[in-house]
Amino acid sequence: TARCFTMLTAFKKMILSYFTPSGKQFSRDLTAKLNTNIQFLTQCRPLSASMGNAIRWLKLQVANVDPAMSDETARNMLVSCINQYIQEKIVFAKERIVELGLSKIEDGDVILTYAFSYIVLQLLLAAQAAGRQFSVIVVDSRPHNEGQELLR
């Protein structure tokens, strides 16, 4: 989720700085630029499921931009759509997952986690704030040892 959020934030910056070259169509040229950046991201690290879903959604939004729309209007509309996507699909989803997870944690529970997840961290912090008494076992692996972040 954090990677998806960061990716969408980077795409917003890219879109805000984008200007359609002379003789090109906004949606087609922007899609080509997005594809180049997506390919780079994929070469660096495989995309998560949420990132793939967000990319498909963003490409659909770009494809649906009215050709008669000015660049500035199209950019602002796309950034607004991305902000709404982040709010609905990432922020609200995280809050709901924490809410549902909190209802499952009871005093005396032992929770097993693997590596690091921001949402799991938020859930554990919410359970602690709610006064739940529980233990956590963090399983980790090399080379990244991401679970150590959860221990902090």
N, C-alpha and C positions, 0 to 999 in steps of 0.2 A: 504494500500500500504506500509506503514511504517513497519507494522508487517511482511508482506511478504518479504520485503527487509531484515529485521533483521533475519528472519528465514533462508533465503537463505545464508546470511553471516555466520550464525552459521553452516549450513550444509557444507559450504566450509571449515570451520575450522575443522569440524569433518572428512571430506573426506581427507584433507591434513594430518591428524594425523592417518589415518586408515592404518593398515597393515593386509593383509590376513593371517589368521592363517593357519598353516600347514594342508594340507589335505582338505582345503576349496576352493571354487571358489570365486573369487573376487566379481562378480556381485551378486551372491546369498547371500553371507555373508554380504556384504555392505547393500543390500536391507533389510535384517533382522535387522541390526543395525539401519538403517533409520526408519524402522517400529516401533521399540522400542521408538525412540525419538519422532516420530510423535504421537504415542499413548500418551506419556507424555504431549506433547503440547496440544493435544485435551482434556486431563483431566484437564489441567490448565484453558483453555478457548477455546470455540468453534473456529474452523478455519474459517477464512474469505473465500469468494469465490476465491479471488486471491491466497490465500495460498493453497487451494485445487487444483487449476489449476497448480500451480508451483510444488506441490508434485507429481501430476500425470505425469507432464512433466519430472521431475527429475528421477522418477522411470523408465520411459521409456528410458532415457539416460543411466542409470545404467544397465538396462537389455540389452542394445545394445552394451555394452563394449565387445570388442573382447577378448575371453578367452586367446588368445596367447599374448595379450598385457601385458607388465610388470606392476606391481603395480604403480610404479612411473609415467609411461606414462599414465595409466588409471586415476590416481588421477589428474594429470595436465590437461588432456583432459576434465574431468568433471568440474574442477574449471573454466577452460576457457569457457565451455558451460554455466555454471551458470553466469559468468560475462557477457556473451553475452545476456543471458535471462534478466538479470537485466537491461542492457542498452536498449534493444529493447522493453521489455514488461513493464518496470516500468519507467525508466527515460524518454525515448522518449514519452511514453504515457502521462506522467505527463505534459511534455512540450506542447504537442498537446492539451490536455484538457485546460491548462491555456490559450493557444493561442485562442482556439475556445470560451472559456468562456469570455475572454477579449473582443471579438467582440460583445458579447451580452450585456455588461454592458454600459449603457449610463448615462450621467449626470442626476441627480435627481432620479435615481433608488433606490428602497429600496430592500435589499437582505436579505432573511430569511434563516438562517442556523440552523442546529440541531447538538449539541455536537461539536466535533472537527474533522477536516479533514485537513491533511497537504496540500493536493492539493487545497482545498478551500482557505486555508490561502495564499498559493502562488498566487492564482488567485486574491484575494483581494489586496495583496501587489502589484501585477503587475498593477492592475487597478488604484491604488493610484499613483504609479510611472508614469503612463500614464496621470496623471492629471484629472482623472475622479472624479466627485463629486457625492458621493452616501452615503447612510446610510445602516447600517447592524443591523439586529435584530438577536440575538443569543438565541435560545431556548435551555434549558439545563434540565437535570434531574439527580436525585440521583441514585445511591450512588457515581458515579464517577465524576460528575460535569465537564465533559471534555470540555464543552463549555467555561469555564472560561479561558482555555488556548488560545482560539481564541480571547478573549478580550484583551490579553496582547499585 
